[in-house]
Amino acid sequence: MMRLRGLPVSIQLMLVSSLAMYLPATHALITHHHLIARAFFYSGTLFFFVSSLVALANASNPRPRRAGRANLLSMLAVFLILPMMLAVPFYISLPDTSYFNSWWEMVSSLTTTGGSLYEPTRLAGSLHLWRGLVAWLGGFYMLVMAIAVLAPMRLGGFEVFFSGGPSGAPKSGAPAAEGGADTSERVAHYATRIAPAYIAMTGGLWLLLLMAGDTPLTAFIHAMSTLCTSGISPVGGMEGSNSGLVGEFLIFVFLIPALSRRLWPGGGELRASDRRRDDPELRLAAVLILIVPLFLFLRHWIAALEVKMPTNFIAIFDSIWGSLFTSLSFLTTTGFESTAWQEARNWSGLGTPGLILAGLAIIGGGVATTAGGVRLLRVYALLRHGERELDKLIYPTSVAGGGAMARKLRRDGAYISWIFFMLFAISIAAVMMLVSLFGLSFEPATILTIAALSNTGPLAGIAADVPLSWAHLSEPIKAIFALAMVLGRLETLAIIALFNPEFWRG
């Protein structure tokens, strides 16, 4: 076990991914899809053998480690190169597709984006299981690497807390990891802390969805998709689910951990308040989730009186619940659409409130969670900074309180958050410009770019008046969006950190 822990994370992922191929192989064998079963079984056996040889070679010839550069490059390689291995059984199992499309599908799954090139009915259940499993493993990978790798480097949202505060976070210049442990030790430590909760929550939601009426495969994939916020579904979303309103309520509850890292084990470093009810991410998320349904609900009497809708209690409840569930789903960059979302749209008189959903996806979930986007903590820091600037316009000599952490968020936290927000906006503009050069028009380019960078793949089929399809794009545009998914998953600051000269000296 000590030798396994000492292996580079990329090799560990190769071993885990190889073993994971046996699960869809078993499912395909049970469902009598023998071609798919052979493809996954042979691929898993081959790649496990190759990965074992690579692990032995690495153990016998250890290389000196440069933590900062090696870890970032390893994470970049995982999201770009590992899908090449994951795509092999998928490509063999689906003869009428290309290897490039299979690689793109695995990049979308591993980054928890959840965009797909294939209609749900085209793929067998085992292939849906493989997509959901890859996304589930990708979400767990990000949960571990965020606290084990990005935290010591002050990236991924931890830069907002650089100087620490009353929560007991490390002071400026102090290492974020406990005791200054090696990267492999930190990864093993946090993986063993997070894995039980991650697996238990997935299994618990699976059982609850089964009790609510879903089929075993649908319940399992929806449970994995909820915990990793990928939005992958074998039945096209909640409309094809049998669990109905009960299933949506269960998924709604299990999406809450994507709003704050403190709801996960090992999240003590991101604790902006001593009490959970004062957590800035949770409070901002609650405000956003309540504002959007309230706006859509009240708009019926403000600007949509001509819309004929029943005003009984059931219609009102469907409208509020549809907007409430969909708002949380897109805020966590999951992308599940409530079965009552159509009623909420009709009630408000808005044909397709895509701008609202895109805005929620851009804001994203909690820092160092499986969600994407700019993240709630950065938005909160910008809001508090704006609030303070307005106060200074009225009382120029005032001194604001709130404690050391609040002052940190308003000053240095807001500064670095604004830098990240500008980098995110520049990334949107750059990706839109690139795909426009290949003939994509403005509106599809905007929606698909936001969906890729925020890792909210289902946004493409909901935000526009006419649902957009990833499958109809040309290969150069697909390649650009695949890179955008990786950029959104790793975040722009981490990519820029690779160009830091200190990482390349010596």
N, C-alpha and C positions, 0 to 999 in steps of 0.2 A: 504493500500500500504506500509506503514511503517513496518507493521508486516511481509509482504511478503519479503521486502528488508532485514529484520533482520534474515530471515531463512538461514541456511547453503546453499552454492551454490549447493551441491549435491541434496538436497531436491528440490530446485528450478528447477534443471534439470529434476528430476523425474516428476514434475508437467508439465513442458513444453513438455517433451517427451510423456507424456500421452495424452496431447491435440493434439500433432502433429500426433498421430495415426489416428485422424479423417480425415485428408486430404487424405491419401491413401484409407481409408474406403469410402469416398465420391466418389473418382475416380473409385474405383472398382464397386460401386453401379451404377454409370453412364454408365460404360462399361459392365454391366451385369455379373460381376464376383461376384456373391452373397456370395460364400464361403469365398472369400478373404475379402469382405466387412464386413461380420459378424465377422471374426477373428480380424480385426483391430478395429471395433467398440466395441466389447465386451472387448478386451484387453485394449483399451484406457479407457473405463469406469471403469473397475476393477482397473487398476493401478492408475487412478486419485483418486479413492476412497481411496485406500491404501496410496497413497502419501499424501492425505489430512489428514488422520489420523496420519501419521508420523509427518506431519507439526504441527498439533495441540499438539501432545505429546511433540514435541521439544519446542514449544512456552510456554507450561505450566511448563516445567522443563528445563530451560536454563542451559547449562553447561559452565564452565569457558573455555575460548578459549586460546589456545596457537598458536599464529598466524603462526609461521614458520612451525612447524611440522604438524599442522592440515591442512593447506592449501595444502602442498605437498602430504600428505596422501589422502586428498580429491581428488586431481587431479588424483592420481594413481588409486583410487577406481573408479572414473568416467570412466576411460578407460578400466578397467578390470571387474567391477561389473555391471555398467549400461547397457552394451551390453547384459547381461543376461535378462534384462527386455525387451530391444529392440528386442531381438531375438524371443520372444514368438509369436507374430502375424506372423512373417516371417515363423517360424517353422510350425505353424498350417496351414498356407496358402499353404505350399509346402509339401504335405504328404510324398513324396518319398525322403526326406532328414532327416538328424539327427539333434538333438538339438545342438550338438557340432559344426557342420558345420554352423548352423544358427548363433551361438555365434561368430564364427570366422568371418563370413561375416559382422556382426555388428561391431566387433573390427576393421576390415579393413576399414569400412566406417567411423566410428567415429573418427579414427585417420587420416582421409583423405588420406589413402594409396590407396584405390581404387582397390585393388586386389580382384578378385572374383573367387569363386569355380564353378560357373555356366556359361554356355553359354548364351549369351543374348537372344536367342530364347526360352530358357527353362523357363524363368521367365515372368510372366505377367507384363503388363505395371505398374500396381499398386505396384508391388514388386520393380521394378526399381525405381519408384518414392520414395518409402520408403528408399532405399539405398541412393539415391541422397539427400533426405531430412536429413537423419541422418548425412551424411558427411557435408552438409551445416551447420547444427547446431554445429557439431564438429569444423568446421573452425571458426565459430563465437565465440564459447567458448574459443578457443585458442587466438583469437584476444583480447578478454576481459581479460582473465587471464594473458596474457603476460604482459600487462601494469598495471593491478591491483594487481597481486600477485607476479609474477616473478621479476618485476622491483624493488620493495622494498627489495627483497632478493638478488638482483644483480645476477640473474640467467637468462638463456635464451638468452644470448647475451648482456645483460645490464652490465655484469661484465667488458666488454671492456671499458665502459665509467665510471668506478668506481669513478675516481677523477674528473669527469666533464670536462669542457672546455669552450671555448668561446660561445658555443651554448646556454648557460644558463642552462645547466644540473646541477643538484645538486652537491655540492662539496663532498669530501670524508667524510663519516660518517653521512651525512645528509640523511634524509629519502627521498626515491624516490617519494612517494605519496604526493599529494598536501595536506599540512596542517597536515600530519600524521593521516589521517582519518582511521577509522576501515575498515577491509577488506570488509565487506558487503557493506559499503558505497562506497568504491572505485569501487567494482564490479558494483553496481547500477549506479554510475556516468559514468563510461566508457561504460557500456552497452547501456545507453541511448544516449551517444554521437556517438557510432559506429553503432548502429542498423539502424538509418535512412539511412546512407550512404551505408551500407551493403545491406539493402533491396532494396534501390533505384537502385543501380548498378545491382543487380540481376534482378529486374524487367525490367530495361532498356535494358539489354542484351537479355532478353527473348523476348521482343517486337521486337528488331532488328533482332533476329534470325528468328522470325515468318515472318517478312517482307522479309527476305532473302529466305524463302521457306521451312523451317523446319516445321514439325508437332508440335502442341502445347506441347505434352509430351516431345518429343526430345529436343525442344528448351528450355523448362523449366529445364530439367535435365542437359543439357549442360551448361546453364547459372549458375546453382548452382554449378556444378562441376568446372567451370572456376573460380568463386569467391573463392571457398574453396580449389582449386587446388587438387581435388581428382581424376579427370580423369574418373569418372563414366559415362558410356554411355549406353542407352538402345538399341543402334543399332551397337555396336561394334566399336565405334569411329567415326572419321570424314568420313571414307569411306562409312558408312551407312547413312550419313546425306545428306539432300537435298539442304542445303544452299550453298554447294560448296566453291569456293574460297572466296566469300563474307563472308560466315560464319566463315571461318578460319581467315580472316582479323579482323572481329569483336572480335573473341575470343582472337586473338593476342593483341589487344588493351587493353582488360579487364584483361589480365594476367599481365600487367605492375605493378599494385598495389602490386603484390606479390614480387616485387623486393626491396621495401623499405617501412619501417614503416611510414616514414614521409608523404607518400601519403594517409594515413588514418587519421581520426580525433583522436586527443590525442597522436600523435606521436612526440610531441615536445621534449621528452626526448632523442630520438635517432636522433639527428640532429648534424651530424659531421661537417656541413658547414652551413653558413648563406644562401647561394644561392643554389637553388635546382640543378642547373646545375653542381655544384661542389660536389654534394653528392657522397661519395666514392662507395656506393653500386650501385647506378645507373650507374656511370661511368664504374665500373668493369663489370657490367652486359652487358653494351653496347659493351665493348671490346670483351667479350666472345661470345656474340651473333653474332658479325661480323666476328670474327676469324674463327669459325667453318664453316659457309657457304663459306668463302673465301678459306679455306683449301680444302674443298670438291670440290669447283669449279675449283681451279687451279690444283688439282691433276689429272684432266682429261688430261691436256697437259704435266704433269710431269711424271706420272707413269701409265697412262691408255690410251695411244694413240691407242692401239689395239682395244679398245672398240668402236664399231660402233654406234654412236649416232648422230641424226640430230643436226646440228649446227645453226639452225635458231633461231630467237628471242624467239619463244614460248618455245622451249626446254631449252634454257638458263634461261628464267624466271622461268619455272617450277623447274629447278634444284636449283636455288638460293632461291626461295620462300619455297620449301619443306624443305630445310635444315635450313632456317631462322625460320620458324614456329616451327619445331620440336625441334630446339635448345632452344628456349625460353620456350617451353612447358616442356622440361625435366629439364631445369635450375630452373624453378619454381616448379619442382616435380609434375607437373600435369599429364604428360604422354600421351597427345593427339598426335597422329601421323598424319602428313599432308598427304593428298591424293597424293601429289606430292613427297612424301619421297622416293618412289620407283624410280622415275626419278632421284632424287638427288643421290641415291646410285648407280644407273647404270652409271650416268655421271661421278662420281668419281672413278668408278671401284672397290669400296669396297662392298663386298657382304653384310655384316652386320656390320656397324661400332659401335658395341655394346660398345666397350671400351670408345668411345667418349661420348655416351649417358650416360653410367654409371658414367663417370667423371663429367658430368654436373649435374647429380642427386646428387652426393656426395657433390659438391659445394653448391647446393641448392639456395634458394631465400634469401630475406631480413630477418634480425633479427626481431623477434616478429611479423612475418606475418604468414599466413596459410601455407607457404612452409616449407619443411623439409631440411635435409642435414646439412652440417657443417655451412652454412650461408656465404653470400657474405662478410659481414663486417669482419669476422674472417680471411677469405682468404685474404682480402685486407690488414689487419694488418700484416699478415705474408709476403705478397709481399713487403710492404713498409719497413719492418724490413730487409728483404733480400737485398733490394735495398740500404739501409743505410749501411749494412755490406760490400757490394761491394765498396761503396764510401770510407769507412774507410780503405779498403785495398790499395786504390790508394792515399788517403789523410788521413793519420792516425790522424792528429791533427785538422781535419776539424770540424766545428760546423754546424750542420744542422738546417735549419729554418723550416718555414711552420706553425708556431704558436703552441700554447699549445696543441690543440687537435691532431695535426699531430705528435708532440713529444710523446703524450700519446699513440697513436696508435702504433708507432714504438717501444716503450719500453714495458710498462706494458701491453698494449693491445695485442701486439704480444706474450708476455710471456703466458698470460692466454689463448690466441687462440691456441698456440702450445700445451698446456696441453689438451685442449678440442680435438684438432685434434688427439693427441695420444690416448686419451680415445675412440674416435670414431673408430680409427684403431684397438684398442684392442677389442672393441665390435664386429667389423666385424670378427676378428680372432676367438673370443670366440664362436660366433654364428655359424660360419662355422665349427668349431671343434665339436660342439654339434650335428649339423645335420649330419655331417659325421659319427658320431658314430652310427646313425640310418640308414646308408646305402646310403646316398645321395652322388653322385660323386662330384668331385672338381668344375667343371665348373658350373653346376646348383646350387651348394651350394653358389658359389661366387655371381652369378647374383641375386639369390633370397634373399640372405642376404643383399646385397646392396639395393635391391628394398624394403625390409622390413624396414631397418634402416633409409633409406632416405625418407620413406613414398611415394614411387613411384611404386605402384603396377603394372601398365601397362608395366614397364620396363621388366618384365619377358617374355612377349610375343614378344618383339622387339629386345632385346640385343643379344640373342643367334642365332646361325645359324638355329637351329630348335626351334620354339616357345615353351617355357616352360609353364606348366600348374600347377596352385596351386592345382587343384582338384586331381591330381594324387599322391599327397604326402600322407604319412601315418599320422595318428592322432598325434603321438608324435612330428613329424616334424612341423605339422601345429601349434601345441601349442607353440613350440619354436619360430616360426616366428610371432605368435600373440604377444608374449612377446617382441619380437624384434621391432614390430611396436609401441608398447607402449613406449619402451625405446627410439626409435627414435623420437617419438612425444614429450615426456617430456624432452629429452636430458639427457645425462649421468651425467652431473654436478648436475642436480636436483635430480636424484636418489641417487647420492653419498651424497648430502646434507642431506638426510634423516638419514644418519649415523653420523651426527654431534652431539657430546655429548651435546652441548648446547640446542638442541631441546628436549632432553629427561630428562633434570634436573628439579627437582621440581615436 
